[in-house]
Amino acid sequence: MAEFPDKVHRIEVQAFGSAAGELVQPAQYRFTYTHNNPVSLTMNYQSTPYEHGALHPVFSQNLPEGYVRHYISEKLRRHALVNDMYLLALQFDKGVGHLGYQSSIEQVNVEQLSLNDILHWQGKENLFHQLLDRYYLNGLVSGVQPKVLVSAINDSAKPSIGRGLMQQEDFIIKTFDDEFPLLTVNEYVCMEAARACGLQPSQSWLSEDLKSFVTERFDKLNNQHLGIEDFTVLMGKSADHKYRSSYETLLKATHAYTKSDSQVERMYRYIVFSCLIGNGDAHLKNFALQYDQHRQQITLTPPYDITHTLIYDSIDNKMALKLNGIKLFPDQGQLIKLAKNHNIANSEVIIEEYADRIRDYIFDSAEVKMMDGLKASILGSVHHTTGKRYSTKPYAHDKKKKFE
């Protein structure tokens, strides 16, 4: 580790592979454009610097939290001050989205893996810890859940969407801890339920030992990076405020940035699915927009980070964001009202169709049986959301949100 600097004060920022500007931290964070190459939909080119008390939202959106951040800090604490600037520099050009970072830290090359080796791991050691130890200096992924970005050859029996087998790709690998057992199974089931509803999530895999959930990146098209900005960035919020908004505001922001009624309907469909599947962690960071370098078409990304949170006792049984001023999971009438207020047609058909498709998938799924109670809990959520009235179940206290 001796070759690693103890601090990072300056980072050259690239957007879509070309120079964009310089980020420094003398006291506040200051980003100055050196080229007319915008880094964000919220930060157009200007000659004067963008100054921010904390790291600018577009740069902080991919920073790891929780376990992974603590792991990196512990690994490097004898050699470096691991703060937001240091973690940003460690993303290099591997972060999800269109931004890349160059600093005094040099990227470490790591050996290539096989996806089959990951999915059929037979070693006694914890595979995730080995992968994190190998890849934490080769690009980072945002979030609190333990996850790592790895490069591997897809030699599985299931090709990536739109691509063939035997291609080297980047995959995001997640695991779980004792507090959220079999979260990998949970997420796999929810993502496949989203696929059954026609929402087109990225391809995903579940390891044989159930300890790893693997998903492909969704931020590349024809081997070119897409711009990715989540709604904390688009609304000018920090990650700490990802639970402070409403689904009504989310729909309005979607229209403001995309100017597309079809994208507003698509967001509505994401919200409906989250309610039906019982995802109480559908916060602002779990929705995002994508676009190419020319910004000619701004659309929602495929759905991601979906889990059925209601099965975990340590998580509250409310939604992540407000709807109609409260966080209780809505019934069908409330979802229809939400659609009418945003000029979305056929909402009842959407709700009933998704409910039927989720039920059909859950009854046929082999994976849902791998987690005790998951099938009944998801079906209960579908039944509640297609009901006509709010649940009168008392809420004794607010439990914490996922992984916090």
Sequence and secondary structure as in RCSB ss.txt:
>XXXX:A:sequence
MAEFPDKVHRIEVQAFGSAAGELVQPAQYRFTYTHNNPVSLTMNYQSTPYEHGALHPVFSQNLPEGYVRHYISEK
LRRHALVNDMYLLALQFDKGVGHLGYQSSIEQVNVEQLSLNDILHWQGKENLFHQLLDRYYLNGLVSGVQPKVLV
SAINDSAKPSIGRGLMQQEDFIIKTFDDEFPLLTVNEYVCMEAARACGLQPSQSWLSEDLKSFVTERFDKLNNQH
LGIEDFTVLMGKSADHKYRSSYETLLKATHAYTKSDSQVERMYRYIVFSCLIGNGDAHLKNFALQYDQHRQQITL
TPPYDITHTLIYDSIDNKMALKLNGIKLFPDQGQLIKLAKNHNIANSEVIIEEYADRIRDYIFDSAEVKMMDGLK
ASILGSVHHTTGKRYSTKPYAHDKKKKFE
>XXXX:A:secstr
 TTS S   EEEEEETTEEEEEEE SSSEEEEESSS  SBTTB   SS EEESS  HHHHTT B HHHHHHHHHH
HTTT   SHHHHHHTTTTTSSSSEEEE SS       EEHHHHHT   SS HHHHHHHHHTTS    BSS EEEE
EEE  SSS  TTS SS EEEEEEE   TTSTTHHHHHHHHHHHHHHTT     EEE TTS  EEEE SSEETTEE
 EEEEHHHHTT  GGGTTSSBHHHHHHHHHHHH  HHHHHHHHHHHHHHHHHT TT  GGG EEEE TT S  EE
    S   GGG TTB SS SSBBTTB S   HHHHHHHHHHTT   HHHHHHHHHHHHHHHHHH SGGGGSTTHH
HHHHHHHHHHTSSS          B TT 
